[in-house]
Amino acid sequence: MTVLFIILGALMVICGASCMFTPLITFMDAGYFIVIMVAVYGVIGIVKSISEKRFGVDFAFSILSVIFGVSVLFFPKLMLLTDGLMIYFTAAWFVLQGIVSVYMALTLTKATGSKLWIFQLIFGILGVLLGCYSFFHPMLVAISIGFLIGFYFIETGFAMIFGASAKGE
């Protein structure tokens, strides 16, 4: 399992570098990727609800997810709205990911006694700061979201590598 996390971490770092070299393409494609994920999530939720014969809130939310995903794909103005909202969702994601990285760093130090937790702590704090900055300067984020997504991938990739390396010691 350690090797798998190191490989996935390295792939995340490579994808992050790719996003940083093509920031405009990353921003333009990220909205489509998210909308497709929402639609697929909705289809999976509908299938799961039908197979389990549960037609509650999860089923209704899955139907709404499919409607939202398909609507945004077919109406370009909705995609523009989605791209705008994606800026704020990205900022919130950076803050949450940073908090999780800080928490994981603090648990790593207790579990392993390794010094690698310091790097994960630094990357986590940078993620929180980046997310907070993103909330206050959304136009700059819109221009540089490819770099932000690239940074997120690189941060997460290194966190996976350092976490796997510390557990493997």
ABEGO torsion letter per residue (X at the ends): XAAAAAAAAAAAAAAAAAAAABAAAAAAAAAAAAAAAAAAAAAAAAAAAAAAGBBBAAAAAAAAAAAAAAAAAABAAAAAAAAAAAAAAAAAAAAAAAAAAAAAAAAAAAAAGBAAAAAAAAAAAAAAAAAAAAAABAAAAAAAAAAAAAAAAAAAAAAAAAAAAAAAX
